Every structure is written in C-alpha cells, then in structure tokens.
Amino acid sequence: MMDKEFSASILDRGRLTARAAVERRNGKKIILANGCFDLFHVGHVRYLQGAKALGGCLIVGINSDEQVRKIKGEDRPFVNESERAEIIASLKCVDVVTIFTEPTVEELIRAIRPDFHAKGTDYTEETVPEKDIVAEFGGKVAIVGDPKDHSSTEMASIVGKPEE
C-alpha cells in the first residue's frame, strides 16, 4: 500500500501538466529527469540530486512496467511501477513523480515543456535522443550525476548468478 505522505506527489499526466504550469507561473524552472529506476542504486540518487541542483521543480518520469519489459527484457522490472514511483517520491530532492506509458519520454516532454531535461553521464548533450524536442520550446539538455559506474542490469546479473 502506498504511503499517503508521498502519494500526493505522484501525479497522472493531466494533474502533472497543471502542476508544472503552476510552478512555472510561480517563477520556478521545470526540470525533467526520467528512467526505469529498477533496483534503485546510488547512481540514481546522484543523478536526481544533480538534476535538482539545476534549481527548480524536479519532475521525475518513470517508465511503466510494460515499457521496462520492452527495454530491459521479460524478467524486468523487479519492482513494479507504483512501488518504484513511491521510492522516487520519497526522496527529498524530488518534487513530483509520474509514470509514463509511451515508449519514449517525448510526449511527456511536450506536455510539461521542461526548462531542463536532465540526463545521466552515459549521454552527452549531442547524444540525448530528445534534444531537438527540448530545443523546440527553448529548453536545454543538462548532463548531471556522477560517472556511469552503476547499473541495475549489472547488479541484477551479479545477484542472479548462483554461487560457484
């Protein structure tokens, strides 16, 4: 059961769009970070803290269970979307969480029009797939977090191996 303290910050697309508009009217920048966030690890924490450090309202888009299966394989996610959302919502650097069902984050970007689209250090500003969409409305791509030394997929492969 989801903790009521955090459920208010987990919003559907309609409520999220309205919240982003209110935050923007109140003078805050909108920052979007996104990912699967399955097997949450310190690299995720540093990525989200780096995104928040850009200054403003941090919105985190989480891939739906269906999309995680398409990205990571049929045996994933290990943690379902509502629990992943609750974990992310519990972080003090995160203002709002949403679950997106589309194959890419592009529609979410179009809906909230972030000032910054934060991506991890496994990208460069030139390799972010959504960079052109973000630029369409004057947003910027920001590479944040620590070096990509952590991976849920790698963790799962280590944990999943039987002892020799």
TIVO-2410 file (N, C-alpha, C; in nm, 3 decimals):
# residues 164
REC num residu      c1      c2      c3 atome chaine
REC   1      M   0.084  -0.118   0.000     N      A
REC   1      M   0.000   0.000   0.000    CA      A
REC   1      M   0.089   0.125   0.000     C      A
REC   2      M   0.054   0.221  -0.084     N      A
REC   2      M   0.136   0.341  -0.099    CA      A
REC   2      M   0.120   0.432   0.022     C      A
REC   3      D   0.231   0.485   0.071     N      A
REC   3      D   0.232   0.577   0.183    CA      A
REC   3      D   0.163   0.706   0.140     C      A
REC   4      K   0.062   0.748   0.213     N      A
REC   4      K  -0.015   0.868   0.177    CA      A
REC   4      K   0.069   0.995   0.177     C      A
REC   5      E   0.175   0.996   0.257     N      A
REC   5      E   0.261   1.114   0.261    CA      A
REC   5      E   0.323   1.144   0.126     C      A
REC   6      F   0.353   1.040   0.048     N      A
REC   6      F   0.419   1.060  -0.081    CA      A
REC   6      F   0.324   1.052  -0.198     C      A
REC   7      S   0.206   0.994  -0.181     N      A
REC   7      S   0.117   0.972  -0.295    CA      A
REC   7      S   0.071   1.103  -0.358     C      A
REC   8      A   0.067   1.211  -0.283     N      A
REC   8      A   0.025   1.340  -0.338    CA      A
REC   8      A   0.122   1.389  -0.444     C      A
REC   9      S   0.246   1.345  -0.440     N      A
REC   9      S   0.343   1.392  -0.538    CA      A
REC   9      S   0.358   1.296  -0.656     C      A
REC  10      I   0.276   1.193  -0.662     N      A
REC  10      I   0.274   1.102  -0.777    CA      A
REC  10      I   0.149   1.136  -0.856     C      A
REC  11      L   0.170   1.197  -0.972     N      A
REC  11      L   0.058   1.254  -1.048    CA      A
REC  11      L   0.041   1.190  -1.185     C      A
REC  12      D  -0.085   1.185  -1.230     N      A
REC  12      D  -0.112   1.142  -1.367    CA      A
REC  12      D  -0.081   1.259  -1.460     C      A
REC  13      R  -0.085   1.235  -1.590     N      A
REC  13      R  -0.043   1.336  -1.688    CA      A
REC  13      R  -0.121   1.467  -1.677     C      A
REC  14      G  -0.252   1.459  -1.661     N      A
REC  14      G  -0.333   1.581  -1.653    CA      A
REC  14      G  -0.297   1.666  -1.532     C      A
REC  15      R  -0.288   1.604  -1.416     N      A
REC  15      R  -0.254   1.676  -1.294    CA      A
REC  15      R  -0.109   1.725  -1.299     C      A
REC  16      L  -0.023   1.647  -1.361     N      A
REC  16      L   0.117   1.686  -1.374    CA      A
REC  16      L   0.131   1.811  -1.461     C      A
REC  17      T   0.062   1.814  -1.572     N      A
REC  17      T   0.067   1.930  -1.662    CA      A
REC  17      T   0.020   2.056  -1.590     C      A
REC  18      A  -0.089   2.042  -1.513     N      A
REC  18      A  -0.140   2.156  -1.436    CA      A
REC  18      A  -0.039   2.200  -1.331     C      A
REC  19      R   0.023   2.106  -1.262     N      A
REC  19      R   0.122   2.138  -1.157    CA      A
REC  19      R   0.241   2.209  -1.219     C      A
REC  20      A   0.289   2.161  -1.333     N      A
REC  20      A   0.403   2.226  -1.400    CA      A
REC  20      A   0.369   2.370  -1.436     C      A
REC  21      A   0.248   2.392  -1.483     N      A
REC  21      A   0.206   2.528  -1.519    CA      A
REC  21      A   0.203   2.619  -1.395     C      A
REC  22      V   0.154   2.569  -1.284     N      A
REC  22      V   0.150   2.647  -1.160    CA      A
REC  22      V   0.292   2.679  -1.113     C      A
REC  23      E   0.380   2.580  -1.115     N      A
REC  23      E   0.519   2.602  -1.073    CA      A
REC  23      E   0.585   2.708  -1.162     C      A
REC  24      R   0.561   2.700  -1.291     N      A
REC  24      R   0.619   2.796  -1.385    CA      A
REC  24      R   0.565   2.938  -1.357     C      A
REC  25      R   0.432   2.949  -1.333     N      A
REC  25      R   0.373   3.080  -1.301    CA      A
REC  25      R   0.432   3.137  -1.171     C      A
REC  26      N   0.471   3.049  -1.081     N      A
REC  26      N   0.533   3.092  -0.955    CA      A
REC  26      N   0.682   3.120  -0.969     C      A
REC  27      G   0.731   3.119  -1.093     N      A
REC  27      G   0.870   3.157  -1.119    CA      A
REC  27      G   0.971   3.045  -1.112     C      A
REC  28      K   0.925   2.923  -1.095     N      A
REC  28      K   1.020   2.811  -1.087    CA      A
REC  28      K   1.050   2.755  -1.225     C      A
REC  29      K   1.172   2.711  -1.242     N      A
REC  29      K   1.212   2.636  -1.361    CA      A
REC  29      K   1.159   2.494  -1.346     C      A
REC  30      I   1.127   2.432  -1.457     N      A
REC  30      I   1.081   2.293  -1.459    CA      A
REC  30      I   1.197   2.206  -1.508     C      A
REC  31      I   1.229   2.106  -1.429     N      A
REC  31      I   1.337   2.012  -1.461    CA      A
REC  31      I   1.274   1.874  -1.475     C      A
REC  32      L   1.307   1.805  -1.584     N      A
REC  32      L   1.259   1.669  -1.603    CA      A
REC  32      L   1.377   1.573  -1.604     C      A
REC  33      A   1.366   1.470  -1.522     N      A
REC  33      A   1.459   1.357  -1.525    CA      A
REC  33      A   1.373   1.234  -1.550     C      A
REC  34      N   1.429   1.132  -1.611     N      A
REC  34      N   1.348   1.012  -1.637    CA      A
REC  34      N   1.434   0.887  -1.637     C      A
REC  35      G   1.366   0.774  -1.619     N      A
REC  35      G   1.434   0.646  -1.622    CA      A
REC  35      G   1.346   0.534  -1.572     C      A
REC  36      C   1.401   0.413  -1.574     N      A
REC  36      C   1.330   0.295  -1.524    CA      A
REC  36      C   1.336   0.290  -1.372     C      A
REC  37      F   1.451   0.320  -1.315     N      A
REC  37      F   1.473   0.319  -1.170    CA      A
REC  37      F   1.437   0.185  -1.107     C      A
REC  38      D   1.471   0.077  -1.176     N      A
REC  38      D   1.452  -0.057  -1.124    CA      A
REC  38      D   1.582  -0.093  -1.050     C      A
REC  39      L   1.573  -0.156  -0.935     N      A
REC  39      L   1.689  -0.180  -0.849    CA      A
REC  39      L   1.762  -0.049  -0.823     C      A
REC  40      F   1.697   0.036  -0.750     N      A
REC  40      F   1.746   0.170  -0.720    CA      A
REC  40      F   1.885   0.164  -0.656     C      A
REC  41      H   1.977   0.249  -0.702     N      A
REC  41      H   2.114   0.250  -0.652    CA      A
REC  41      H   2.168   0.392  -0.640     C      A
REC  42      V   2.288   0.405  -0.586     N      A
REC  42      V   2.346   0.535  -0.559    CA      A
REC  42      V   2.363   0.620  -0.686     C      A
REC  43      G   2.385   0.558  -0.799     N      A
REC  43      G   2.394   0.634  -0.924    CA      A
REC  43      G   2.263   0.706  -0.954     C      A
REC  44      H   2.150   0.642  -0.923     N      A
REC  44      H   2.020   0.707  -0.940    CA      A
REC  44      H   2.008   0.828  -0.846     C      A
REC  45      V   2.050   0.811  -0.722     N      A
REC  45      V   2.043   0.920  -0.624    CA      A
REC  45      V   2.125   1.039  -0.674     C      A
REC  46      R   2.246   1.013  -0.718     N      A
REC  46      R   2.335   1.122  -0.763    CA      A
REC  46      R   2.280   1.189  -0.889     C      A
REC  47      Y   2.220   1.112  -0.977     N      A
REC  47      Y   2.156   1.168  -1.098    CA      A
REC  47      Y   2.043   1.263  -1.058     C      A
REC  48      L   1.956   1.218  -0.969     N      A
REC  48      L   1.841   1.301  -0.930    CA      A
REC  48      L   1.886   1.422  -0.849     C      A
REC  49      Q   1.986   1.408  -0.764     N      A
REC  49      Q   2.039   1.523  -0.691    CA      A
REC  49      Q   2.102   1.624  -0.788     C      A
REC  50      G   2.171   1.573  -0.888     N      A
REC  50      G   2.230   1.661  -0.989    CA      A
REC  50      G   2.123   1.735  -1.068     C      A
REC  51      A   2.013   1.667  -1.098     N      A
REC  51      A   1.902   1.731  -1.168    CA      A
REC  51      A   1.842   1.842  -1.082     C      A
REC  52      K   1.817   1.812  -0.956     N      A
REC  52      K   1.758   1.912  -0.865    CA      A
REC  52      K   1.850   2.032  -0.849     C      A
REC  53      A   1.982   2.011  -0.853     N      A
REC  53      A   2.078   2.119  -0.837    CA      A
REC  53      A   2.068   2.223  -0.950     C      A
REC  54      L   1.999   2.188  -1.059     N      A
REC  54      L   1.978   2.286  -1.166    CA      A
REC  54      L   1.887   2.399  -1.119     C      A
REC  55      G   1.811   2.374  -1.012     N      A
REC  55      G   1.728   2.477  -0.949    CA      A
REC  55      G   1.588   2.482  -1.005     C      A
REC  56      G   1.492   2.442  -0.927     N      A
REC  56      G   1.353   2.448  -0.970    CA      A
REC  56      G   1.275   2.327  -0.922     C      A
REC  57      C   1.166   2.300  -0.992     N      A
REC  57      C   1.078   2.189  -0.960    CA      A
REC  57      C   1.123   2.065  -1.037     C      A
REC  58      L   1.167   1.962  -0.963     N      A
REC  58      L   1.215   1.840  -1.027    CA      A
REC  58      L   1.099   1.742  -1.044     C      A
REC  59      I   1.070   1.712  -1.170     N      A
REC  59      I   0.970   1.613  -1.207    CA      A
REC  59      I   1.045   1.491  -1.258     C      A
REC  60      V   1.008   1.374  -1.206     N      A
REC  60      V   1.074   1.251  -1.249    CA      A
REC  60      V   0.972   1.162  -1.319     C      A
REC  61      G   1.001   1.130  -1.444     N      A
REC  61      G   0.919   1.038  -1.523    CA      A
REC  61      G   0.974   0.898  -1.510     C      A
REC  62      I   0.888   0.805  -1.473     N      A
REC  62      I   0.928   0.665  -1.456    CA      A
REC  62      I   0.862   0.582  -1.566     C      A
REC  63      N   0.942   0.500  -1.634     N      A
REC  63      N   0.888   0.410  -1.736    CA      A
REC  63      N   0.790   0.313  -1.673     C      A
REC  64      S   0.677   0.290  -1.741     N      A
REC  64      S   0.579   0.193  -1.694    CA      A
REC  64      S   0.638   0.052  -1.696     C      A
REC  65      D   0.574  -0.039  -1.625     N      A
REC  65      D   0.621  -0.178  -1.623    CA      A
REC  65      D   0.629  -0.235  -1.764     C      A
REC  66      E   0.528  -0.207  -1.845     N      A
REC  66      E   0.527  -0.259  -1.983    CA      A
REC  66      E   0.648  -0.210  -2.061     C      A
REC  67      Q   0.680  -0.082  -2.048     N      A
REC  67      Q   0.794  -0.027  -2.121    CA      A
REC  67      Q   0.927  -0.079  -2.066     C      A
REC  68      V   0.936  -0.100  -1.935     N      A
REC  68      V   1.059  -0.157  -1.878    CA      A
REC  68      V   1.083  -0.296  -1.936     C      A
REC  69      R   0.976  -0.376  -1.948     N      A
REC  69      R   0.991  -0.510  -2.008    CA      A
REC  69      R   1.044  -0.500  -2.151     C      A
REC  70      K   0.996  -0.402  -2.226     N      A
REC  70      K   1.042  -0.384  -2.364    CA      A
REC  70      K   1.188  -0.339  -2.370     C      A
REC  71      I   1.228  -0.257  -2.274     N      A
REC  71      I   1.364  -0.204  -2.271    CA      A
REC  71      I   1.464  -0.305  -2.213     C      A
REC  72      K   1.427  -0.366  -2.099     N      A
REC  72      K   1.521  -0.447  -2.021    CA      A
REC  72      K   1.502  -0.597  -2.037     C      A
REC  73      G   1.385  -0.641  -2.086     N      A
REC  73      G   1.360  -0.784  -2.102    CA      A
REC  73      G   1.240  -0.831  -2.022     C      A
REC  74      E   1.189  -0.948  -2.056     N      A
REC  74      E   1.067  -1.002  -1.996    CA      A
REC  74      E   1.075  -1.026  -1.846     C      A
REC  75      D   1.197  -1.045  -1.793     N      A
REC  75      D   1.211  -1.070  -1.650    CA      A
REC  75      D   1.217  -0.942  -1.566     C      A
REC  76      R   1.200  -0.828  -1.628     N      A
REC  76      R   1.205  -0.699  -1.559    CA      A
REC  76      R   1.070  -0.630  -1.573     C      A
REC  77      P   1.034  -0.539  -1.490     N      A
REC  77      P   1.111  -0.488  -1.377    CA      A
REC  77      P   1.103  -0.582  -1.257     C      A
REC  78      F   1.197  -0.566  -1.167     N      A
REC  78      F   1.196  -0.642  -1.043    CA      A
REC  78      F   1.100  -0.576  -0.944     C      A
REC  79      V   1.085  -0.444  -0.955     N      A
REC  79      V   0.998  -0.367  -0.867    CA      A
REC  79      V   0.891  -0.303  -0.955     C      A
REC  80      N   0.763  -0.318  -0.916     N      A
REC  80      N   0.656  -0.266  -1.002    CA      A
REC  80      N   0.653  -0.113  -1.004     C      A
REC  81      E   0.585  -0.059  -1.105     N      A
REC  81      E   0.586   0.085  -1.129    CA      A
REC  81      E   0.535   0.168  -1.011     C      A
REC  82      S   0.432   0.123  -0.943     N      A
REC  82      S   0.380   0.203  -0.832    CA      A
REC  82      S   0.480   0.206  -0.716     C      A
REC  83      E   0.548   0.097  -0.691     N      A
REC  83      E   0.650   0.096  -0.585    CA      A
REC  83      E   0.773   0.174  -0.625     C      A
REC  84      R   0.812   0.167  -0.752     N      A
REC  84      R   0.925   0.249  -0.799    CA      A
REC  84      R   0.891   0.396  -0.785     C      A
REC  85      A   0.766   0.433  -0.818     N      A
REC  85      A   0.723   0.573  -0.805    CA      A
REC  85      A   0.727   0.616  -0.659     C      A
REC  86      E   0.683   0.530  -0.569     N      A
REC  86      E   0.684   0.564  -0.427    CA      A
REC  86      E   0.826   0.583  -0.375     C      A
REC  87      I   0.918   0.498  -0.418     N      A
REC  87      I   1.058   0.512  -0.377    CA      A
REC  87      I   1.113   0.647  -0.423     C      A
REC  88      I   1.091   0.680  -0.550     N      A
REC  88      I   1.142   0.808  -0.603    CA      A
REC  88      I   1.075   0.926  -0.534     C      A
REC  89      A   0.945   0.917  -0.510     N      A
REC  89      A   0.872   1.026  -0.445    CA      A
REC  89      A   0.920   1.050  -0.302     C      A
REC  90      S   0.980   0.950  -0.240     N      A
REC  90      S   1.025   0.965  -0.101    CA      A
REC  90      S   1.155   1.044  -0.090     C      A
REC  91      L   1.222   1.068  -0.202     N      A
REC  91      L   1.348   1.142  -0.199    CA      A
REC  91      L   1.322   1.292  -0.183     C      A
REC  92      K   1.396   1.356  -0.095     N      A
REC  92      K   1.370   1.497  -0.069    CA      A
REC  92      K   1.404   1.587  -0.188     C      A
REC  93      C   1.487   1.542  -0.279     N      A
REC  93      C   1.521   1.625  -0.396    CA      A
REC  93      C   1.413   1.620  -0.504     C      A
REC  94      V   1.318   1.529  -0.493     N      A
REC  94      V   1.215   1.510  -0.597    CA      A
REC  94      V   1.086   1.580  -0.555     C      A
REC  95      D   1.030   1.659  -0.646     N      A
REC  95      D   0.906   1.730  -0.618    CA      A
REC  95      D   0.783   1.654  -0.667     C      A
REC  96      V   0.792   1.596  -0.786     N      A
REC  96      V   0.678   1.530  -0.847    CA      A
REC  96      V   0.726   1.408  -0.924     C      A
REC  97      V   0.644   1.302  -0.922     N      A
REC  97      V   0.674   1.180  -0.997    CA      A
REC  97      V   0.554   1.149  -1.085     C      A
REC  98      T   0.582   1.097  -1.203     N      A
REC  98      T   0.476   1.048  -1.291    CA      A
REC  98      T   0.526   0.921  -1.359     C      A
REC  99      I   0.432   0.837  -1.396     N      A
REC  99      I   0.464   0.715  -1.470    CA      A
REC  99      I   0.421   0.739  -1.613     C      A
REC 100      F   0.512   0.716  -1.708     N      A
REC 100      F   0.472   0.735  -1.848    CA      A
REC 100      F   0.470   0.600  -1.919     C      A
REC 101      T   0.370   0.586  -2.006     N      A
REC 101      T   0.345   0.457  -2.071    CA      A
REC 101      T   0.396   0.451  -2.215     C      A
REC 102      E   0.434   0.564  -2.269     N      A
REC 102      E   0.483   0.567  -2.407    CA      A
REC 102      E   0.623   0.506  -2.415     C      A
REC 103      P   0.663   0.463  -2.534     N      A
REC 103      P   0.796   0.402  -2.550    CA      A
REC 103      P   0.912   0.498  -2.522     C      A
REC 104      T   0.889   0.627  -2.540     N      A
REC 104      T   0.994   0.727  -2.514    CA      A
REC 104      T   0.934   0.837  -2.426     C      A
REC 105      V   1.019   0.924  -2.377     N      A
REC 105      V   0.977   1.033  -2.290    CA      A
REC 105      V   0.931   1.156  -2.370     C      A
REC 106      E   0.928   1.146  -2.502     N      A
REC 106      E   0.898   1.261  -2.587    CA      A
REC 106      E   0.763   1.325  -2.558     C      A
REC 107      E   0.658   1.246  -2.541     N      A
REC 107      E   0.525   1.303  -2.515    CA      A
REC 107      E   0.520   1.373  -2.380     C      A
REC 108      L   0.588   1.319  -2.283     N      A
REC 108      L   0.596   1.384  -2.152    CA      A
REC 108      L   0.668   1.518  -2.164     C      A
REC 109      I   0.774   1.523  -2.240     N      A
REC 109      I   0.846   1.649  -2.264    CA      A
REC 109      I   0.752   1.750  -2.328     C      A
REC 110      R   0.679   1.708  -2.428     N      A
REC 110      R   0.586   1.800  -2.495    CA      A
REC 110      R   0.477   1.849  -2.400     C      A
REC 111      A   0.434   1.763  -2.308     N      A
REC 111      A   0.326   1.800  -2.215    CA      A
REC 111      A   0.371   1.903  -2.112     C      A
REC 112      I   0.492   1.888  -2.058     N      A
REC 112      I   0.532   1.978  -1.949    CA      A
REC 112      I   0.634   2.083  -1.991     C      A
REC 113      R   0.693   2.068  -2.110     N      A
REC 113      R   0.785   2.167  -2.164    CA      A
REC 113      R   0.893   2.209  -2.062     C      A
REC 114      P   0.977   2.116  -2.020     N      A
REC 114      P   1.074   2.149  -1.916    CA      A
REC 114      P   1.178   2.251  -1.962     C      A
REC 115      D   1.223   2.330  -1.867     N      A
REC 115      D   1.333   2.424  -1.894    CA      A
REC 115      D   1.463   2.346  -1.909     C      A
REC 116      F   1.473   2.236  -1.831     N      A
REC 116      F   1.589   2.147  -1.840    CA      A
REC 116      F   1.543   2.003  -1.849     C      A
REC 117      H   1.603   1.931  -1.941     N      A
REC 117      H   1.583   1.785  -1.949    CA      A
REC 117      H   1.715   1.726  -1.902     C      A
REC 118      A   1.715   1.672  -1.781     N      A
REC 118      A   1.837   1.620  -1.720    CA      A
REC 118      A   1.859   1.475  -1.761     C      A
REC 119      K   1.978   1.445  -1.807     N      A
REC 119      K   2.016   1.309  -1.844    CA      A
REC 119      K   2.145   1.273  -1.772     C      A
REC 120      G   2.167   1.144  -1.756     N      A
REC 120      G   2.286   1.095  -1.686    CA      A
REC 120      G   2.410   1.104  -1.772     C      A
REC 121      T   2.522   1.074  -1.709     N      A
REC 121      T   2.651   1.090  -1.774    CA      A
REC 121      T   2.682   0.982  -1.877     C      A
REC 122      D   2.589   0.890  -1.899     N      A
REC 122      D   2.607   0.796  -2.010    CA      A
REC 122      D   2.568   0.862  -2.142     C      A
REC 123      Y   2.524   0.987  -2.135     N      A
REC 123      Y   2.491   1.067  -2.253    CA      A
REC 123      Y   2.585   1.187  -2.261     C      A
REC 124      T   2.588   1.250  -2.379     N      A
REC 124      T   2.644   1.383  -2.396    CA      A
REC 124      T   2.527   1.468  -2.445     C      A
REC 125      E   2.542   1.599  -2.443     N      A
REC 125      E   2.433   1.684  -2.491    CA      A
REC 125      E   2.396   1.650  -2.635     C      A
REC 126      E   2.493   1.607  -2.714     N      A
REC 126      E   2.469   1.575  -2.854    CA      A
REC 126      E   2.399   1.440  -2.873     C      A
REC 127      T   2.415   1.348  -2.778     N      A
REC 127      T   2.358   1.214  -2.797    CA      A
REC 127      T   2.222   1.193  -2.730     C      A
REC 128      V   2.171   1.293  -2.661     N      A
REC 128      V   2.039   1.280  -2.597    CA      A
REC 128      V   1.934   1.273  -2.708     C      A
REC 129      P   1.859   1.162  -2.716     N      A
REC 129      P   1.763   1.144  -2.826    CA      A
REC 129      P   1.656   1.253  -2.833     C      A
REC 130      E   1.620   1.311  -2.720     N      A
REC 130      E   1.512   1.410  -2.717    CA      A
REC 130      E   1.561   1.555  -2.729     C      A
REC 131      K   1.688   1.575  -2.757     N      A
REC 131      K   1.745   1.710  -2.756    CA      A
REC 131      K   1.672   1.808  -2.849     C      A
REC 132      D   1.631   1.761  -2.966     N      A
REC 132      D   1.563   1.851  -3.060    CA      A
REC 132      D   1.425   1.890  -3.011     C      A
REC 133      I   1.353   1.798  -2.948     N      A
REC 133      I   1.221   1.829  -2.894    CA      A
REC 133      I   1.232   1.930  -2.781     C      A
REC 134      V   1.330   1.911  -2.694     N      A
REC 134      V   1.352   2.004  -2.584    CA      A
REC 134      V   1.384   2.143  -2.639     C      A
REC 135      A   1.465   2.149  -2.742     N      A
REC 135      A   1.505   2.277  -2.801    CA      A
REC 135      A   1.389   2.348  -2.871     C      A
REC 136      E   1.289   2.273  -2.918     N      A
REC 136      E   1.174   2.332  -2.989    CA      A
REC 136      E   1.107   2.443  -2.909     C      A
REC 137      F   1.104   2.430  -2.776     N      A
REC 137      F   1.037   2.532  -2.695    CA      A
REC 137      F   1.134   2.605  -2.603     C      A
REC 138      G   1.263   2.603  -2.638     N      A
REC 138      G   1.363   2.681  -2.566    CA      A
REC 138      G   1.424   2.613  -2.445     C      A
REC 139      G   1.396   2.485  -2.425     N      A
REC 139      G   1.457   2.412  -2.313    CA      A
REC 139      G   1.600   2.373  -2.343     C      A
REC 140      K   1.669   2.328  -2.240     N      A
REC 140      K   1.809   2.286  -2.254    CA      A
REC 140      K   1.827   2.145  -2.200     C      A
REC 141      V   1.920   2.073  -2.257     N      A
REC 141      V   1.960   1.943  -2.206    CA      A
REC 141      V   2.074   1.967  -2.108     C      A
REC 142      A   2.069   1.899  -1.994     N      A
REC 142      A   2.175   1.910  -1.894    CA      A
REC 142      A   2.221   1.770  -1.857     C      A
REC 143      I   2.350   1.747  -1.862     N      A
REC 143      I   2.408   1.618  -1.823    CA      A
REC 143      I   2.448   1.631  -1.676     C      A
REC 144      V   2.392   1.542  -1.592     N      A
REC 144      V   2.411   1.554  -1.448    CA      A
REC 144      V   2.443   1.417  -1.386     C      A
REC 145      G   2.492   1.420  -1.264     N      A
REC 145      G   2.521   1.297  -1.191    CA      A
REC 145      G   2.667   1.261  -1.196     C      A
REC 146      D   2.696   1.146  -1.139     N      A
REC 146      D   2.834   1.100  -1.136    CA      A
REC 146      D   2.862   1.012  -1.258     C      A
REC 147      P   2.988   0.974  -1.278     N      A
REC 147      P   3.019   0.885  -1.391    CA      A
REC 147      P   2.935   0.758  -1.386     C      A
REC 148      K   2.901   0.705  -1.499     N      A
REC 148      K   2.813   0.588  -1.509    CA      A
REC 148      K   2.887   0.463  -1.464     C      A
REC 149      D   2.903   0.450  -1.332     N      A
REC 149      D   2.971   0.334  -1.275    CA      A
REC 149      D   2.873   0.238  -1.209     C      A
REC 150      H   2.743   0.267  -1.219     N      A
REC 150      H   2.642   0.186  -1.153    CA      A
REC 150      H   2.536   0.146  -1.256     C      A
REC 151      S   2.485   0.025  -1.247     N      A
REC 151      S   2.387  -0.023  -1.343    CA      A
REC 151      S   2.296  -0.126  -1.276     C      A
REC 152      S   2.164  -0.103  -1.287     N      A
REC 152      S   2.068  -0.201  -1.235    CA      A
REC 152      S   2.083  -0.334  -1.307     C      A
REC 153      T   2.104  -0.329  -1.437     N      A
REC 153      T   2.119  -0.452  -1.516    CA      A
REC 153      T   2.241  -0.530  -1.469     C      A
REC 154      E   2.352  -0.458  -1.446     N      A
REC 154      E   2.473  -0.524  -1.397    CA      A
REC 154      E   2.450  -0.581  -1.257     C      A
REC 155      M   2.382  -0.506  -1.171     N      A
REC 155      M   2.352  -0.555  -1.036    CA      A
REC 155      M   2.269  -0.682  -1.043     C      A
REC 156      A   2.169  -0.682  -1.131     N      A
REC 156      A   2.080  -0.798  -1.144    CA      A
REC 156      A   2.157  -0.920  -1.192     C      A
REC 157      S   2.253  -0.901  -1.281     N      A
REC 157      S   2.329  -1.016  -1.331    CA      A
REC 157      S   2.419  -1.074  -1.223     C      A
REC 158      I   2.471  -0.990  -1.135     N      A
REC 158      I   2.555  -1.038  -1.026    CA      A
REC 158      I   2.470  -1.109  -0.921     C      A
REC 159      V   2.358  -1.049  -0.884     N      A
REC 159      V   2.270  -1.106  -0.783    CA      A
REC 159      V   2.209  -1.237  -0.832     C      A
REC 160      G   2.179  -1.242  -0.961     N      A
REC 160      G   2.112  -1.358  -1.017    CA      A
REC 160      G   2.201  -1.480  -1.039     C      A
REC 161      K   2.333  -1.465  -1.026     N      A
REC 161      K   2.424  -1.578  -1.052    CA      A
REC 161      K   2.432  -1.668  -0.929     C      A
REC 162      P   2.423  -1.799  -0.949     N      A
REC 162      P   2.439  -1.891  -0.835    CA      A
REC 162      P   2.585  -1.891  -0.789     C      A
REC 163      E   2.603  -1.922  -0.661     N      A
REC 163      E   2.739  -1.929  -0.608    CA      A
REC 163      E   2.816  -2.042  -0.673     C      A
REC 164      E   2.944  -2.019  -0.696     N      A
REC 164      E   3.027  -2.122  -0.758    CA      A
REC 164      E   3.097  -2.205  -0.654     C      A
***
